[in-house]
């Protein structure tokens, strides 16, 4: 599914802080917050029925405590590898966790390399 070179970045650079997930019959979401270097990064992934209603973004927490856009992952590249929202038994973190991981690794590459 995800052949992103940034996905292979060294994992030890990312310290997990928090995660949350929500699922309903129309969409499911997964959010992960991590520390990368001295930065707080939020990876947000939303899976809806269509790519144009879905999204994946990494944001950095700015000094004024607002989230600033850092990187995206085009839903066209990952939506077909995930389950439709109206299917029963979707585990949000499992479905969207790899996409969040790609975003966190992209953020690490942008901020630290």
Buried (B, 14 or more C-beta within 10 A) or exposed (E): EEEBEBBEBEEEBBEEEEBEBEBEEEBBBBBBBBBBEEBBBBBBBBBBEEBEBBBBBBBBBEEEEEBEEBBEBEBEBBBEEBBEBEEEEBEBBEBBBBBBBBBBBBBBBBBEE
